[in-house]
Amino acid sequence: MTWLVTGGCGFLGTNLTDDLLSDGINVVVLDNLSRHGTRDNLEWLRTRHGSDWRFEEMDIRDGDAVARLIDNVRPEAIAHLAGQVAMTTSLQNPRLDFEVNALGTLNVLEAVRLHSLESMVLYSSTNKVYGALDQLTYRETATRYELPDFPHGLDETLPLDGCSPYGCSKLAGEQYCRDYHRSFGLKTAVFRHSSMFGGRQYATYDQGWVGWFCRQALDQQEGAVGRFTISGDGKQVRDVLHVSDLIPLYRTAGTRGEEIAGRIYNIGGGIQNSLSLLELFDMLERMLDVKLAHNRLAWRPGDQKVFVANNGQITTDLGWAPTISKDEGVAMMISWCKEVEAIHGLK
């Protein structure tokens, strides 16, 4: 079996590629190496797996190049992970965001339609396609917001409302995935991710919040920085999912295309792995024996007070459910941040 992983030197792509190669599976990786950390991830993959796999430095916006690659490879499964991933960047450069997320996805689908109809396409989308969720009823506690009407999280029947250019571009991409199944018979599935984190993630202030605040906590523990900033009041909640739980999901889905073709799923850590910023800070203080200090900024436009995925549909269809607790995952993330610091001397 051959896999094509677009964005294969990003956080999720690197972990998936490593897992596949470790099992002797043929993998072709496409990445333009534009994001911070991708060149380090590429070197890490080469160190672990030598040259017995194929890397193509390529921009997903180049439709002709993408078509030539897919025509040449004819992969059984495509993990389409390449994307512009930050809401803040989409507000600064909406055209770039659209070209990468919407046009880039159309390029992959067109290439499959023309050259590789048997490929299973797994598209990495986002909970931002649901918008700000201002229409929901919230309950405020000392440390978090809650959704009393959705005690088990939010499922796929939630109305769509792409908020921010990022939400709009990802929504356009996933709608093309669904319609290419209906119109042309492509085997596609969409995963609407909540908050993913784990090793090989080079988190920044606008993407990868668990890793970013782990890094801030370590810096405060070492006395390297003063107060850090957060947007909003810190009570906003997400369900966190460690990358180790995502790999079996993608691998299973890549081999069961006929069963899930045309489907869209919410994917997250679930209510048991939900965290507010304040609760994460409390966890980090306990784990690192440090007292954290932060300042508040205004809420980000379109930010959701709560998003927690109800994984019921994907559990029913593929038997998948998270296994790594939020405490285990955060401890593993701290270890990764320390590893990055040791390698790069980051402070």
BAPAVO-9334 format. One line per field, with one value per residue (C-alpha): x, y, z; residue in three letters. Coordinates in Angstrom, 1 decimal, always signed. Layout:
N
px X,...
py Y,...
pz Z,...
r Ala,...
END
This chain:
347
px +0.0,+1.2,+0.2,+0.6,+0.8,+0.4,+1.8,+3.8,+6.5,+4.0,+3.1,+0.4,+2.0,+5.4,+3.9,+1.7,+4.6,+6.9,+4.3,+3.7,+7.4,+8.1,+5.7,+7.4,+4.6,+5.5,+5.0,+5.3,+5.5,+4.5,+5.4,+6.6,+8.5,+7.2,+6.0,+8.4,+9.7,+9.0,+12.7,+13.6,+10.8,+12.1,+15.6,+14.2,+12.3,+15.5,+17.5,+15.0,+14.2,+17.1,+16.3,+13.9,+10.9,+10.1,+9.9,+8.6,+9.1,+6.0,+3.3,-0.2,-1.4,+0.5,-2.3,-0.3,+2.5,+0.0,-1.7,+1.6,+2.6,-0.7,-0.8,+2.7,+2.1,-1.5,-1.7,-4.3,-4.7,-4.1,-3.9,-4.5,-3.0,-1.4,-3.1,-2.9,-3.7,-3.9,-7.0,-4.8,-2.9,-6.2,-7.3,-4.0,-3.9,-7.3,-6.2,-3.3,-5.5,-8.1,-5.5,-3.9,-7.0,-9.7,-7.8,-5.2,-7.9,-9.6,-6.2,-5.9,-9.5,-9.2,-5.9,-7.6,-10.7,-8.5,-5.8,-6.4,-10.1,-9.4,-7.5,-9.1,-8.8,-8.8,-9.2,-8.1,-10.6,-11.5,-14.2,-14.0,-16.5,-19.1,-18.4,-18.4,-21.3,-22.8,-26.3,-25.6,-26.5,-23.5,-23.0,-20.0,-18.1,-15.0,-12.7,-14.6,-17.6,-20.0,-22.7,-25.5,-27.6,-24.7,-23.3,-21.6,-20.2,-21.2,-22.0,-22.1,-25.7,-24.5,-25.3,-22.3,-21.2,-17.6,-16.3,-13.0,-11.4,-9.9,-13.2,-14.6,-11.7,-11.7,-15.5,-15.1,-12.5,-14.6,-17.7,-15.7,-14.6,-18.2,-19.4,-16.6,-17.9,-21.5,-20.6,-17.7,-17.6,-14.4,-13.8,-13.4,-13.8,-13.6,-12.2,-13.2,-10.5,-10.7,-7.3,-4.5,-1.1,+2.0,+5.6,+7.0,+4.6,+6.5,+3.7,+3.4,+1.3,-1.5,-1.5,-0.9,-2.1,-1.3,+2.3,+2.6,+1.5,+3.7,+6.6,+5.6,+5.3,+8.7,+10.1,+8.6,+9.9,+13.4,+12.9,+13.4,+10.3,+7.8,+4.0,+2.6,-0.6,-3.9,-6.9,-10.1,-10.7,-9.1,-12.4,-12.7,-12.8,-11.5,-11.1,-7.5,-6.4,-2.8,-1.4,-0.7,-4.5,-4.9,-2.5,-4.6,-7.7,-6.0,-4.5,-7.8,-9.8,-7.3,-8.0,-11.8,-12.8,-15.8,-17.4,-16.9,-16.9,-18.7,-18.8,-17.8,-16.8,-16.1,-12.9,-11.6,-10.6,-14.2,-15.7,-13.4,-10.4,-11.7,-9.6,-10.0,-6.9,-7.2,-7.4,-4.4,-2.5,-3.5,-2.3,+1.1,+1.5,+1.1,+3.3,+6.1,+5.8,+5.6,+3.2,+2.2,+1.4,-0.4,-2.1,-5.4,-6.0,-9.3,-11.1,-10.0,-12.7,-15.0,-13.4,-15.6,-16.3,-16.6,-15.9,-15.9,-16.4,-18.9,-17.1,-20.1,-20.4,-16.7,-16.8,-19.9,-18.4,-14.8,-14.6,-12.2,-12.0,-9.3,-7.1,-4.6,-5.9,-5.3,-2.9,-0.8,-0.8,+0.2,+3.1,+4.2,+4.0,+6.2,+8.8,+8.7,+9.1,+12.2,+13.6,+13.2,+14.9,+17.8,+18.3,+17.8,+18.7,+15.3,+14.4
py +0.0,+3.5,+6.7,+10.3,+12.7,+16.3,+18.6,+15.6,+17.6,+19.4,+18.2,+15.6,+14.7,+13.9,+11.7,+9.8,+9.4,+8.2,+5.6,+4.4,+4.1,+2.3,-0.4,-0.7,+1.1,+3.1,+6.8,+9.9,+13.2,+16.5,+19.7,+23.2,+23.5,+27.0,+26.5,+26.9,+23.4,+21.6,+21.5,+20.1,+17.5,+16.5,+16.0,+14.0,+11.7,+11.3,+10.5,+7.8,+6.3,+7.1,+7.6,+4.7,+7.0,+9.9,+13.6,+16.2,+19.9,+21.2,+23.9,+22.5,+25.6,+24.3,+22.3,+21.0,+19.7,+18.1,+16.4,+15.1,+13.7,+11.9,+10.6,+9.2,+7.7,+6.5,+6.2,+4.0,+6.6,+10.4,+12.2,+15.7,+17.6,+20.6,+23.8,+27.3,+26.6,+29.9,+32.1,+35.1,+34.6,+34.2,+37.7,+39.2,+37.5,+36.1,+35.4,+33.2,+31.4,+30.7,+29.6,+27.1,+25.7,+25.9,+25.9,+23.5,+21.0,+21.4,+20.7,+17.4,+16.3,+17.2,+15.2,+12.2,+12.6,+12.7,+10.2,+8.1,+7.4,+4.6,+6.8,+7.4,+11.1,+12.0,+15.8,+17.5,+20.2,+22.2,+23.0,+26.6,+25.7,+26.0,+29.7,+31.5,+29.4,+32.6,+31.0,+28.4,+28.7,+28.9,+28.5,+30.1,+28.6,+29.8,+28.2,+27.5,+27.9,+25.0,+23.9,+22.6,+21.5,+19.4,+17.3,+14.9,+17.5,+18.8,+16.5,+16.9,+18.2,+21.6,+24.4,+25.5,+29.1,+29.5,+32.4,+34.1,+33.5,+30.4,+28.9,+29.8,+28.3,+25.1,+24.8,+25.3,+22.5,+20.1,+20.8,+20.1,+16.8,+15.8,+16.9,+15.2,+12.0,+12.7,+14.1,+11.9,+9.0,+9.9,+8.2,+11.1,+11.6,+14.8,+15.0,+18.2,+18.4,+20.3,+20.8,+18.5,+18.5,+16.4,+15.8,+17.3,+20.3,+23.6,+25.6,+29.3,+32.0,+31.6,+27.8,+24.9,+26.5,+23.5,+23.4,+27.2,+27.5,+24.6,+26.5,+29.7,+27.8,+26.3,+29.7,+31.2,+28.3,+29.1,+32.8,+33.5,+35.6,+37.6,+37.5,+36.0,+37.1,+35.3,+36.4,+36.4,+35.6,+32.1,+30.3,+29.2,+25.4,+22.9,+19.2,+18.2,+15.2,+13.8,+13.0,+9.4,+8.9,+10.4,+8.1,+4.9,+6.9,+8.0,+4.6,+2.8,+5.3,+5.0,+1.3,+1.4,+4.0,+2.2,+2.3,+6.0,+7.6,+10.9,+11.2,+14.1,+13.6,+15.7,+14.5,+15.5,+14.4,+14.4,+15.8,+13.8,+15.6,+19.1,+21.9,+25.7,+27.9,+28.5,+24.7,+24.1,+26.7,+25.1,+21.7,+23.2,+24.9,+21.5,+19.6,+22.1,+23.6,+27.1,+30.0,+31.4,+35.0,+36.3,+39.4,+39.4,+40.8,+41.2,+38.2,+37.1,+37.7,+34.7,+32.7,+30.0,+30.0,+26.2,+23.5,+19.9,+17.2,+14.4,+11.4,+9.2,+8.9,+8.0,+5.5,+3.9,+3.8,+2.9,+1.9,+4.8,+6.6,+8.6,+6.6,+9.2,+11.4,+15.1,+14.7,+12.1,+14.2,+17.4,+15.6,+14.3,+17.8,+19.2,+16.5,+17.5,+21.2,+20.3,+18.2,+21.2,+23.5,+21.0,+20.7,+24.3,+26.2,+27.9,+30.2
pz +0.0,-0.8,+1.1,+0.0,+2.9,+2.0,+4.6,+5.6,+7.4,+9.6,+13.1,+12.3,+8.9,+10.5,+13.1,+10.6,+8.1,+10.9,+12.0,+8.4,+7.6,+10.8,+9.6,+6.2,+4.3,+1.2,+1.8,-0.4,+1.4,-0.1,+1.7,+0.8,+4.1,+4.7,+8.3,+11.3,+12.3,+9.0,+7.9,+11.3,+11.0,+7.5,+8.9,+11.8,+9.4,+7.3,+10.3,+11.4,+8.0,+5.7,+2.1,+1.6,+1.0,-1.3,-0.4,-2.8,-2.0,-3.5,-2.9,-2.7,-4.7,-7.8,-9.4,-12.3,-10.0,-7.7,-10.6,-12.0,-8.6,-8.0,-11.5,-10.9,-7.5,-7.7,-3.9,-2.2,+0.6,+0.7,+4.1,+2.9,+5.9,+4.0,+5.0,+6.4,+10.0,+11.9,+12.2,+12.8,+9.5,+7.7,+8.9,+7.8,+4.4,+3.4,-0.2,+0.9,+3.3,+0.5,-2.0,+0.4,+2.0,-0.6,-3.9,-2.6,-1.6,-5.0,-6.6,-4.7,-5.5,-9.2,-9.5,-7.9,-10.2,-13.3,-12.4,-9.3,-8.7,-6.2,-3.8,-0.4,+0.5,+4.2,+4.7,+7.9,+8.7,+11.8,+14.3,+13.1,+10.3,+13.0,+13.6,+16.9,+18.4,+19.9,+19.5,+22.2,+25.9,+28.2,+31.9,+33.5,+36.4,+38.3,+35.7,+32.5,+30.3,+29.9,+27.5,+29.7,+26.6,+25.2,+28.2,+25.8,+23.4,+20.0,+17.1,+13.3,+13.2,+14.5,+12.0,+9.8,+9.9,+8.7,+10.8,+9.9,+6.5,+8.0,+8.9,+5.4,+3.5,+5.4,+5.1,+1.3,+1.2,+3.1,+1.0,-2.1,-0.5,+0.1,-3.3,-5.2,-3.6,-4.7,-8.1,-9.2,-6.8,-5.0,-1.7,+0.7,+4.4,+6.5,+10.0,+11.9,+14.4,+17.7,+19.5,+18.5,+20.2,+20.8,+19.8,+16.6,+17.0,+16.9,+18.6,+18.1,+19.8,+17.2,+16.6,+19.0,+22.2,+24.5,+23.4,+23.4,+27.0,+28.1,+26.7,+28.5,+31.7,+31.3,+30.6,+33.7,+35.7,+34.5,+35.0,+31.3,+30.8,+32.7,+32.3,+29.1,+27.4,+26.7,+24.5,+26.4,+30.1,+30.0,+30.6,+27.0,+26.6,+24.1,+24.1,+23.6,+21.7,+21.7,+18.3,+19.4,+19.3,+15.8,+14.0,+14.4,+13.3,+10.0,+9.4,+10.0,+7.8,+5.0,+4.6,+5.1,+2.4,+1.2,+4.6,+5.4,+1.9,+1.8,+5.6,+7.9,+11.5,+14.6,+16.1,+19.5,+22.9,+24.1,+27.2,+29.5,+28.0,+27.9,+29.3,+29.7,+29.6,+33.4,+34.0,+31.8,+33.8,+37.1,+35.7,+34.6,+38.0,+39.7,+37.2,+37.2,+40.7,+39.4,+39.8,+36.4,+35.7,+32.6,+31.2,+29.3,+25.9,+24.0,+22.7,+19.3,+16.6,+16.2,+19.1,+20.5,+24.2,+24.1,+21.6,+22.7,+20.1,+20.5,+19.0,+18.9,+15.1,+14.4,+17.3,+15.8,+12.3,+12.9,+16.6,+17.3,+20.7,+22.5,+24.9,+26.2,+29.0,+29.1,+32.1,+30.2,+27.1,+28.8,+30.6,+27.2,+25.7,+28.5,+27.7,+24.0,+24.8,+26.9,+24.1,+21.7,+24.1,+24.6,+20.8,+19.8,+23.0,+23.0,+25.9
r Met,Thr,Trp,Leu,Val,Thr,Gly,Gly,Cys,Gly,Phe,Leu,Gly,Thr,Asn,Leu,Thr,Asp,Asp,Leu,Leu,Ser,Asp,Gly,Ile,Asn,Val,Val,Val,Leu,Asp,Asn,Leu,Ser,Arg,His,Gly,Thr,Arg,Asp,Asn,Leu,Glu,Trp,Leu,Arg,Thr,Arg,His,Gly,Ser,Asp,Trp,Arg,Phe,Glu,Glu,Met,Asp,Ile,Arg,Asp,Gly,Asp,Ala,Val,Ala,Arg,Leu,Ile,Asp,Asn,Val,Arg,Pro,Glu,Ala,Ile,Ala,His,Leu,Ala,Gly,Gln,Val,Ala,Met,Thr,Thr,Ser,Leu,Gln,Asn,Pro,Arg,Leu,Asp,Phe,Glu,Val,Asn,Ala,Leu,Gly,Thr,Leu,Asn,Val,Leu,Glu,Ala,Val,Arg,Leu,His,Ser,Leu,Glu,Ser,Met,Val,Leu,Tyr,Ser,Ser,Thr,Asn,Lys,Val,Tyr,Gly,Ala,Leu,Asp,Gln,Leu,Thr,Tyr,Arg,Glu,Thr,Ala,Thr,Arg,Tyr,Glu,Leu,Pro,Asp,Phe,Pro,His,Gly,Leu,Asp,Glu,Thr,Leu,Pro,Leu,Asp,Gly,Cys,Ser,Pro,Tyr,Gly,Cys,Ser,Lys,Leu,Ala,Gly,Glu,Gln,Tyr,Cys,Arg,Asp,Tyr,His,Arg,Ser,Phe,Gly,Leu,Lys,Thr,Ala,Val,Phe,Arg,His,Ser,Ser,Met,Phe,Gly,Gly,Arg,Gln,Tyr,Ala,Thr,Tyr,Asp,Gln,Gly,Trp,Val,Gly,Trp,Phe,Cys,Arg,Gln,Ala,Leu,Asp,Gln,Gln,Glu,Gly,Ala,Val,Gly,Arg,Phe,Thr,Ile,Ser,Gly,Asp,Gly,Lys,Gln,Val,Arg,Asp,Val,Leu,His,Val,Ser,Asp,Leu,Ile,Pro,Leu,Tyr,Arg,Thr,Ala,Gly,Thr,Arg,Gly,Glu,Glu,Ile,Ala,Gly,Arg,Ile,Tyr,Asn,Ile,Gly,Gly,Gly,Ile,Gln,Asn,Ser,Leu,Ser,Leu,Leu,Glu,Leu,Phe,Asp,Met,Leu,Glu,Arg,Met,Leu,Asp,Val,Lys,Leu,Ala,His,Asn,Arg,Leu,Ala,Trp,Arg,Pro,Gly,Asp,Gln,Lys,Val,Phe,Val,Ala,Asn,Asn,Gly,Gln,Ile,Thr,Thr,Asp,Leu,Gly,Trp,Ala,Pro,Thr,Ile,Ser,Lys,Asp,Glu,Gly,Val,Ala,Met,Met,Ile,Ser,Trp,Cys,Lys,Glu,Val,Glu,Ala,Ile,His,Gly,Leu,Lys
END
